[in-house]
Amino acid sequence: MKPTLLVLAAGMGSRYGGVKQIDAVGLHDETLLDFATFDAMNSGFGKVIYIIRRDIEKDFRERLFDRVAKNFDAEYIFQEPKACFTEEQIAKQVPRKKPWGTIHAVLCAEDKIKTPFAVINADDYYGRDGFATLGNYLAGLKNDDVSHAMVSYILKNTMSKNGTVSRGICNIKDGLLVSMQEHTKIGFEGSKIISQIDENKIELTGDEPVSMNFFGFTPRVFEGFHIYWNDFVEKNISSEKAEALLPVAASMVVTKGLGTIKAFTSKEKWFGMTYPEDREIVKSEIAKKIKDNYYPDKLWEK
Protein backbone atom coordinates (compact mmCIF):
# COMPACT_ATOMS: atom_id res chain seq x y z
CA MET A 1 0.00 0.00 0.00
CA LYS A 2 1.13 3.55 -0.66
CA PRO A 3 2.07 5.55 2.44
CA THR A 4 0.45 8.81 3.48
CA LEU A 5 2.18 12.15 4.05
CA LEU A 6 1.01 13.99 7.18
CA VAL A 7 1.95 17.67 7.24
CA LEU A 8 2.10 19.70 10.46
CA ALA A 9 0.86 23.10 9.29
CA ALA A 10 -0.96 24.51 12.33
CA GLY A 11 1.94 26.39 13.93
CA MET A 12 1.59 30.03 14.92
CA GLY A 13 4.80 31.30 13.26
CA SER A 14 5.62 33.55 16.22
CA ARG A 15 9.24 34.10 15.18
CA TYR A 16 8.32 34.48 11.52
CA GLY A 17 5.56 37.00 12.15
CA GLY A 18 2.96 35.53 9.79
CA VAL A 19 1.43 32.43 8.24
CA LYS A 20 4.67 31.06 6.84
CA GLN A 21 3.03 27.78 5.78
CA ILE A 22 1.44 29.49 2.76
CA ASP A 23 3.93 32.24 1.91
CA ALA A 24 4.84 32.20 -1.78
CA VAL A 25 8.45 31.22 -2.59
CA GLY A 26 8.19 29.65 -6.08
CA LEU A 27 8.21 31.26 -9.50
CA HIS A 28 4.43 30.85 -9.76
CA ASP A 29 3.57 31.63 -6.13
CA GLU A 30 4.11 28.06 -4.96
CA THR A 31 4.67 27.62 -1.25
CA LEU A 32 7.38 25.50 0.36
CA LEU A 33 4.62 22.95 0.98
CA ASP A 34 3.93 22.70 -2.74
CA PHE A 35 7.48 21.44 -3.25
CA ALA A 36 7.30 18.98 -0.34
CA THR A 37 4.00 17.60 -1.62
CA PHE A 38 5.37 17.35 -5.16
CA ASP A 39 8.42 15.44 -3.91
CA ALA A 40 6.25 13.06 -1.88
CA MET A 41 3.89 12.44 -4.80
CA ASN A 42 6.86 11.51 -6.98
CA SER A 43 8.39 9.31 -4.28
CA GLY A 44 5.60 6.76 -3.91
CA PHE A 45 3.22 8.47 -1.50
CA GLY A 46 -0.45 8.06 -2.29
CA LYS A 47 -2.05 10.84 -0.27
CA VAL A 48 -1.32 14.00 1.71
CA ILE A 49 -3.16 15.21 4.82
CA TYR A 50 -2.51 18.73 6.06
CA ILE A 51 -3.18 19.67 9.68
CA ILE A 52 -4.09 23.36 9.90
CA ARG A 53 -5.70 25.93 12.17
CA ARG A 54 -9.31 26.77 11.44
CA ASP A 55 -8.55 30.51 11.19
CA ILE A 56 -6.27 30.06 8.15
CA GLU A 57 -8.61 27.77 6.18
CA LYS A 58 -9.69 30.34 3.56
CA ASP A 59 -6.15 31.50 2.78
CA PHE A 60 -4.84 27.93 2.92
CA ARG A 61 -7.32 26.79 0.28
CA GLU A 62 -6.73 29.76 -1.99
CA ARG A 63 -2.94 29.78 -1.78
CA LEU A 64 -2.17 26.06 -1.68
CA PHE A 65 -4.77 23.37 -1.17
CA ASP A 66 -7.12 23.85 -4.12
CA ARG A 67 -4.36 23.52 -6.71
CA VAL A 68 -2.72 20.56 -4.95
CA ALA A 69 -6.05 18.74 -4.71
CA LYS A 70 -6.45 18.95 -8.49
CA ASN A 71 -3.23 16.98 -8.93
CA PHE A 72 -2.99 14.68 -5.90
CA ASP A 73 -5.21 12.94 -3.36
CA ALA A 74 -5.30 15.58 -0.61
CA GLU A 75 -7.37 16.60 2.38
CA TYR A 76 -6.98 18.78 5.44
CA ILE A 77 -8.13 18.62 9.04
CA PHE A 78 -8.09 21.08 11.92
CA GLN A 79 -6.00 21.01 15.05
CA GLU A 80 -8.84 21.94 17.36
CA PRO A 81 -7.76 23.29 20.78
CA LYS A 82 -10.16 21.02 22.68
CA ALA A 83 -9.52 17.84 20.67
CA CYS A 84 -8.08 14.83 22.55
CA PHE A 85 -9.17 16.20 25.95
CA THR A 86 -11.92 15.03 28.28
CA GLU A 87 -14.50 17.48 29.60
CA GLU A 88 -12.85 17.30 33.00
CA GLN A 89 -9.47 18.18 31.47
CA ILE A 90 -10.94 21.06 29.48
CA ALA A 91 -12.36 22.51 32.69
CA LYS A 92 -8.85 22.62 34.18
CA GLN A 93 -7.29 24.47 31.24
CA VAL A 94 -6.24 28.10 31.38
CA PRO A 95 -6.50 30.46 28.36
CA ARG A 96 -3.61 29.93 25.96
CA LYS A 97 -2.72 31.15 22.47
CA LYS A 98 -0.29 28.41 21.43
CA PRO A 99 -1.43 25.05 20.05
CA TRP A 100 -0.73 22.04 22.26
CA GLY A 101 2.21 20.89 20.15
CA THR A 102 3.10 18.50 17.37
CA ILE A 103 1.97 15.31 19.13
CA HIS A 104 -1.43 16.88 19.70
CA ALA A 105 -1.56 17.68 15.98
CA VAL A 106 -0.69 14.10 15.02
CA LEU A 107 -3.32 12.70 17.39
CA CYS A 108 -5.93 15.00 15.79
CA ALA A 109 -5.27 13.11 12.54
CA GLU A 110 -5.37 9.60 14.00
CA ASP A 111 -8.81 8.68 12.60
CA LYS A 112 -7.67 9.68 9.09
CA ILE A 113 -4.53 7.54 9.05
CA LYS A 114 -5.17 4.22 7.29
CA THR A 115 -1.65 3.36 6.09
CA PRO A 116 1.97 3.76 7.22
CA PHE A 117 2.70 7.49 7.16
CA ALA A 118 5.45 10.08 7.17
CA VAL A 119 5.33 13.30 9.17
CA ILE A 120 6.91 16.61 8.17
CA ASN A 121 6.86 20.24 9.24
CA ALA A 122 5.20 22.70 6.89
CA ASP A 123 8.04 25.23 6.97
CA ASP A 124 11.11 23.04 6.34
CA TYR A 125 12.71 21.89 3.09
CA TYR A 126 13.68 18.23 3.28
CA GLY A 127 14.88 17.27 -0.20
CA ARG A 128 13.61 14.58 -2.53
CA ASP A 129 16.03 11.87 -1.38
CA GLY A 130 14.47 11.82 2.08
CA PHE A 131 10.97 11.34 0.66
CA ALA A 132 12.20 8.57 -1.64
CA THR A 133 13.94 6.81 1.25
CA LEU A 134 10.96 6.94 3.60
CA GLY A 135 8.43 6.27 0.85
CA ASN A 136 10.23 3.09 -0.13
CA TYR A 137 10.67 1.96 3.47
CA LEU A 138 7.07 2.62 4.52
CA ALA A 139 5.69 0.87 1.44
CA GLY A 140 7.18 -2.36 2.77
CA LEU A 141 5.51 -2.15 6.19
CA LYS A 142 2.16 -3.41 7.47
CA ASN A 143 -0.07 -1.31 9.68
CA ASP A 144 0.74 -3.32 12.81
CA ASP A 145 4.53 -3.29 12.34
CA VAL A 146 6.56 -1.55 15.05
CA SER A 147 9.67 -0.94 12.94
CA HIS A 148 9.35 2.81 12.41
CA ALA A 149 11.88 5.14 10.76
CA MET A 150 13.21 8.66 10.53
CA VAL A 151 15.42 10.76 8.29
CA SER A 152 17.98 12.67 10.33
CA TYR A 153 20.07 15.58 9.09
CA ILE A 154 23.53 16.89 9.98
CA LEU A 155 23.19 19.77 12.46
CA LYS A 156 25.52 22.17 10.62
CA ASN A 157 23.39 21.71 7.50
CA THR A 158 20.27 22.80 9.35
CA MET A 159 21.36 26.02 11.04
CA SER A 160 19.86 29.47 10.39
CA LYS A 161 22.03 32.58 10.20
CA ASN A 162 19.05 34.64 11.29
CA GLY A 163 18.53 33.21 14.78
CA THR A 164 18.30 30.09 16.91
CA VAL A 165 16.65 26.83 15.87
CA SER A 166 15.07 23.92 17.71
CA ARG A 167 16.47 20.46 16.96
CA GLY A 168 16.27 17.00 18.47
CA ILE A 169 19.84 15.69 18.81
CA CYS A 170 19.88 11.96 18.09
CA ASN A 171 21.84 9.13 19.66
CA ILE A 172 22.10 6.52 16.91
CA LYS A 173 23.70 3.08 17.22
CA ASP A 174 23.84 0.35 14.56
CA GLY A 175 21.45 2.29 12.38
CA LEU A 176 18.74 2.58 15.05
CA LEU A 177 17.68 5.54 17.15
CA VAL A 178 18.64 4.97 20.80
CA SER A 179 17.36 8.25 22.22
CA MET A 180 16.76 11.86 21.29
CA GLN A 181 17.12 15.05 23.31
CA GLU A 182 15.22 18.16 22.28
CA HIS A 183 17.37 21.32 22.16
CA THR A 184 15.10 24.33 21.73
CA LYS A 185 17.71 27.08 21.37
CA ILE A 186 20.68 26.27 19.12
CA GLY A 187 22.48 29.15 17.44
CA PHE A 188 25.80 30.61 16.36
CA GLU A 189 28.10 32.48 18.72
CA GLY A 190 30.80 33.62 16.37
CA SER A 191 31.95 30.47 14.58
CA LYS A 192 30.76 28.19 17.38
CA ILE A 193 27.45 26.34 17.51
CA ILE A 194 25.96 26.71 20.97
CA SER A 195 22.92 25.10 22.58
CA GLN A 196 21.51 26.99 25.53
CA ILE A 197 19.58 24.88 28.02
CA ASP A 198 18.23 26.97 30.91
CA GLU A 199 21.31 28.87 32.15
CA ASN A 200 23.84 26.43 30.70
CA LYS A 201 25.59 26.66 27.34
CA ILE A 202 26.81 23.56 25.50
CA GLU A 203 29.14 23.75 22.51
CA LEU A 204 28.20 21.35 19.72
CA THR A 205 30.42 20.09 16.91
CA GLY A 206 27.88 20.62 14.14
CA ASP A 207 28.23 17.02 13.01
CA GLU A 208 25.50 15.70 15.31
CA PRO A 209 22.57 13.93 13.61
CA VAL A 210 19.39 15.84 14.37
CA SER A 211 15.68 15.36 13.98
CA MET A 212 13.78 17.71 11.68
CA ASN A 213 10.43 16.05 12.49
CA PHE A 214 10.78 13.84 9.40
CA PHE A 215 9.51 10.53 10.73
CA GLY A 216 7.95 7.42 9.22
CA PHE A 217 5.47 5.47 11.35
CA THR A 218 2.87 2.76 11.11
CA PRO A 219 -0.53 3.31 12.75
CA ARG A 220 0.69 1.06 15.58
CA VAL A 221 2.71 4.02 16.90
CA PHE A 222 -0.45 5.68 18.18
CA GLU A 223 -0.42 3.28 21.14
CA GLY A 224 2.82 4.83 22.34
CA PHE A 225 1.73 8.35 21.46
CA HIS A 226 -1.35 8.00 23.66
CA ILE A 227 0.80 6.89 26.59
CA TYR A 228 3.04 9.93 26.13
CA TRP A 229 0.07 12.28 25.64
CA ASN A 230 -1.81 11.09 28.71
CA ASP A 231 1.27 11.59 30.88
CA PHE A 232 1.89 15.02 29.34
CA VAL A 233 -1.70 16.14 29.95
CA GLU A 234 -1.63 14.99 33.56
CA LYS A 235 1.46 17.13 34.21
CA ASN A 236 0.66 20.16 32.02
CA ILE A 237 -3.09 20.58 31.74
CA SER A 238 -2.98 24.00 33.45
CA SER A 239 0.05 25.29 31.52
CA GLU A 240 -0.16 28.31 29.23
CA LYS A 241 2.82 27.31 27.06
CA ALA A 242 3.78 23.62 27.47
CA GLU A 243 3.82 21.67 24.19
CA ALA A 244 3.76 17.94 23.54
CA LEU A 245 6.58 17.40 21.07
CA LEU A 246 6.84 14.69 18.43
CA PRO A 247 10.60 14.01 18.87
CA VAL A 248 10.10 13.51 22.61
CA ALA A 249 7.24 11.08 22.04
CA ALA A 250 9.17 9.22 19.32
CA SER A 251 12.14 8.86 21.66
CA MET A 252 9.80 7.52 24.36
CA VAL A 253 8.49 4.86 21.98
CA VAL A 254 12.07 3.60 21.66
CA THR A 255 13.15 3.89 25.30
CA LYS A 256 10.01 2.09 26.55
CA GLY A 257 10.52 -0.75 24.08
CA LEU A 258 7.30 -0.06 22.17
CA GLY A 259 9.05 -0.08 18.80
CA THR A 260 12.25 0.71 16.94
CA ILE A 261 13.13 3.67 14.75
CA LYS A 262 15.52 2.99 11.87
CA ALA A 263 17.64 6.10 11.36
CA PHE A 264 18.43 7.16 7.82
CA THR A 265 20.69 10.19 7.38
CA SER A 266 20.40 12.82 4.67
CA LYS A 267 23.24 15.13 3.70
CA GLU A 268 20.77 17.53 2.09
CA LYS A 269 21.24 21.15 3.11
CA TRP A 270 18.21 22.43 4.98
CA PHE A 271 16.47 25.71 4.44
CA GLY A 272 13.20 26.84 5.90
CA MET A 273 10.88 29.62 7.00
CA THR A 274 11.74 30.29 10.62
CA TYR A 275 12.43 34.03 10.46
CA PRO A 276 11.19 36.77 8.07
CA GLU A 277 14.70 37.08 6.62
CA ASP A 278 14.59 33.40 5.63
CA ARG A 279 11.99 33.96 2.90
CA GLU A 280 14.42 35.51 0.41
CA ILE A 281 16.93 32.72 1.10
CA VAL A 282 14.26 30.10 0.42
CA LYS A 283 13.16 31.84 -2.77
CA SER A 284 16.77 31.94 -3.97
CA GLU A 285 17.38 28.26 -3.17
CA ILE A 286 14.19 27.19 -4.95
CA ALA A 287 15.08 29.31 -7.98
CA LYS A 288 18.48 27.58 -8.16
CA LYS A 289 16.86 24.16 -8.11
CA ILE A 290 14.49 25.17 -10.89
CA LYS A 291 17.40 26.51 -12.94
CA ASP A 292 19.20 23.19 -12.43
CA ASN A 293 16.06 21.32 -13.61
CA TYR A 294 15.64 19.70 -10.21
CA TYR A 295 12.08 21.08 -10.30
CA PRO A 296 10.04 22.09 -13.35
CA ASP A 297 9.34 25.79 -13.87
CA LYS A 298 5.72 25.15 -12.91
CA LEU A 299 5.00 22.28 -10.51
CA TRP A 300 1.36 21.55 -11.20
CA GLU A 301 -0.28 20.98 -14.56
CA LYS A 302 -3.72 22.21 -13.47
C-alpha positions in Angstrom: 0.0 0.0 0.0 1.1 3.5 -0.7 2.1 5.5 2.4 0.4 8.8 3.5 2.2 12.1 4.1 1.0 14.0 7.2 2.0 17.7 7.2 2.1 19.7 10.5 0.9 23.1 9.3 -1.0 24.5 12.3 1.9 26.4 13.9 1.6 30.0 14.9 4.8 31.3 13.3 5.6 33.5 16.2 9.2 34.1 15.2 8.3 34.5 11.5 5.6 37.0 12.1 3.0 35.5 9.8 1.4 32.4 8.2 4.7 31.1 6.8 3.0 27.8 5.8 1.4 29.5 2.8 3.9 32.2 1.9 4.8 32.2 -1.8 8.4 31.2 -2.6 8.2 29.6 -6.1 8.2 31.3 -9.5 4.4 30.9 -9.8 3.6 31.6 -6.1 4.1 28.1 -5.0 4.7 27.6 -1.2 7.4 25.5 0.4 4.6 22.9 1.0 3.9 22.7 -2.7 7.5 21.4 -3.3 7.3 19.0 -0.3 4.0 17.6 -1.6 5.4 17.4 -5.2 8.4 15.4 -3.9 6.3 13.1 -1.9 3.9 12.4 -4.8 6.9 11.5 -7.0 8.4 9.3 -4.3 5.6 6.8 -3.9 3.2 8.5 -1.5 -0.4 8.1 -2.3 -2.0 10.8 -0.3 -1.3 14.0 1.7 -3.2 15.2 4.8 -2.5 18.7 6.1 -3.2 19.7 9.7 -4.1 23.4 9.9 -5.7 25.9 12.2 -9.3 26.8 11.4 -8.5 30.5 11.2 -6.3 30.1 8.2 -8.6 27.8 6.2 -9.7 30.3 3.6 -6.2 31.5 2.8 -4.8 27.9 2.9 -7.3 26.8 0.3 -6.7 29.8 -2.0 -2.9 29.8 -1.8 -2.2 26.1 -1.7 -4.8 23.4 -1.2 -7.1 23.9 -4.1 -4.4 23.5 -6.7 -2.7 20.6 -4.9 -6.0 18.7 -4.7 -6.4 19.0 -8.5 -3.2 17.0 -8.9 -3.0 14.7 -5.9 -5.2 12.9 -3.4 -5.3 15.6 -0.6 -7.4 16.6 2.4 -7.0 18.8 5.4 -8.1 18.6 9.0 -8.1 21.1 11.9 -6.0 21.0 15.1 -8.8 21.9 17.4 -7.8 23.3 20.8 -10.2 21.0 22.7 -9.5 17.8 20.7 -8.1 14.8 22.6 -9.2 16.2 26.0 -11.9 15.0 28.3 -14.5 17.5 29.6 -12.8 17.3 33.0 -9.5 18.2 31.5 -10.9 21.1 29.5 -12.4 22.5 32.7 -8.8 22.6 34.2 -7.3 24.5 31.2 -6.2 28.1 31.4 -6.5 30.5 28.4 -3.6 29.9 26.0 -2.7 31.2 22.5 -0.3 28.4 21.4 -1.4 25.0 20.0 -0.7 22.0 22.3 2.2 20.9 20.1 3.1 18.5 17.4 2.0 15.3 19.1 -1.4 16.9 19.7 -1.6 17.7 16.0 -0.7 14.1 15.0 -3.3 12.7 17.4 -5.9 15.0 15.8 -5.3 13.1 12.5 -5.4 9.6 14.0 -8.8 8.7 12.6 -7.7 9.7 9.1 -4.5 7.5 9.1 -5.2 4.2 7.3 -1.6 3.4 6.1 2.0 3.8 7.2 2.7 7.5 7.2 5.5 10.1 7.2 5.3 13.3 9.2 6.9 16.6 8.2 6.9 20.2 9.2 5.2 22.7 6.9 8.0 25.2 7.0 11.1 23.0 6.3 12.7 21.9 3.1 13.7 18.2 3.3 14.9 17.3 -0.2 13.6 14.6 -2.5 16.0 11.9 -1.4 14.5 11.8 2.1 11.0 11.3 0.7 12.2 8.6 -1.6 13.9 6.8 1.2 11.0 6.9 3.6 8.4 6.3 0.9 10.2 3.1 -0.1 10.7 2.0 3.5 7.1 2.6 4.5 5.7 0.9 1.4 7.2 -2.4 2.8 5.5 -2.2 6.2 2.2 -3.4 7.5 -0.1 -1.3 9.7 0.7 -3.3 12.8 4.5 -3.3 12.3 6.6 -1.6 15.1 9.7 -0.9 12.9 9.4 2.8 12.4 11.9 5.1 10.8 13.2 8.7 10.5 15.4 10.8 8.3 18.0 12.7 10.3 20.1 15.6 9.1 23.5 16.9 10.0 23.2 19.8 12.5 25.5 22.2 10.6 23.4 21.7 7.5 20.3 22.8 9.4 21.4 26.0 11.0 19.9 29.5 10.4 22.0 32.6 10.2 19.0 34.6 11.3 18.5 33.2 14.8 18.3 30.1 16.9 16.6 26.8 15.9 15.1 23.9 17.7 16.5 20.5 17.0 16.3 17.0 18.5 19.8 15.7 18.8 19.9 12.0 18.1 21.8 9.1 19.7 22.1 6.5 16.9 23.7 3.1 17.2 23.8 0.3 14.6 21.5 2.3 12.4 18.7 2.6 15.0 17.7 5.5 17.2 18.6 5.0 20.8 17.4 8.2 22.2 16.8 11.9 21.3 17.1 15.1 23.3 15.2 18.2 22.3 17.4 21.3 22.2 15.1 24.3 21.7 17.7 27.1 21.4 20.7 26.3 19.1 22.5 29.2 17.4 25.8 30.6 16.4 28.1 32.5 18.7 30.8 33.6 16.4 32.0 30.5 14.6 30.8 28.2 17.4 27.4 26.3 17.5 26.0 26.7 21.0 22.9 25.1 22.6 21.5 27.0 25.5 19.6 24.9 28.0 18.2 27.0 30.9 21.3 28.9 32.2 23.8 26.4 30.7 25.6 26.7 27.3 26.8 23.6 25.5 29.1 23.7 22.5 28.2 21.3 19.7 30.4 20.1 16.9 27.9 20.6 14.1 28.2 17.0 13.0 25.5 15.7 15.3 22.6 13.9 13.6 19.4 15.8 14.4 15.7 15.4 14.0 13.8 17.7 11.7 10.4 16.1 12.5 10.8 13.8 9.4 9.5 10.5 10.7 8.0 7.4 9.2 5.5 5.5 11.4 2.9 2.8 11.1 -0.5 3.3 12.7 0.7 1.1 15.6 2.7 4.0 16.9 -0.4 5.7 18.2 -0.4 3.3 21.1 2.8 4.8 22.3 1.7 8.4 21.5 -1.3 8.0 23.7 0.8 6.9 26.6 3.0 9.9 26.1 0.1 12.3 25.6 -1.8 11.1 28.7 1.3 11.6 30.9 1.9 15.0 29.3 -1.7 16.1 30.0 -1.6 15.0 33.6 1.5 17.1 34.2 0.7 20.2 32.0 -3.1 20.6 31.7 -3.0 24.0 33.4 0.0 25.3 31.5 -0.2 28.3 29.2 2.8 27.3 27.1 3.8 23.6 27.5 3.8 21.7 24.2 3.8 17.9 23.5 6.6 17.4 21.1 6.8 14.7 18.4 10.6 14.0 18.9 10.1 13.5 22.6 7.2 11.1 22.0 9.2 9.2 19.3 12.1 8.9 21.7 9.8 7.5 24.4 8.5 4.9 22.0 12.1 3.6 21.7 13.1 3.9 25.3 10.0 2.1 26.6 10.5 -0.8 24.1 7.3 -0.1 22.2 9.0 -0.1 18.8 12.2 0.7 16.9 13.1 3.7 14.7 15.5 3.0 11.9 17.6 6.1 11.4 18.4 7.2 7.8 20.7 10.2 7.4 20.4 12.8 4.7 23.2 15.1 3.7 20.8 17.5 2.1 21.2 21.1 3.1 18.2 22.4 5.0 16.5 25.7 4.4 13.2 26.8 5.9 10.9 29.6 7.0 11.7 30.3 10.6 12.4 34.0 10.5 11.2 36.8 8.1 14.7 37.1 6.6 14.6 33.4 5.6 12.0 34.0 2.9 14.4 35.5 0.4 16.9 32.7 1.1 14.3 30.1 0.4 13.2 31.8 -2.8 16.8 31.9 -4.0 17.4 28.3 -3.2 14.2 27.2 -4.9 15.1 29.3 -8.0 18.5 27.6 -8.2 16.9 24.2 -8.1 14.5 25.2 -10.9 17.4 26.5 -12.9 19.2 23.2 -12.4 16.1 21.3 -13.6 15.6 19.7 -10.2 12.1 21.1 -10.3 10.0 22.1 -13.4 9.3 25.8 -13.9 5.7 25.1 -12.9 5.0 22.3 -10.5 1.4 21.5 -11.2 -0.3 21.0 -14.6 -3.7 22.2 -13.5 
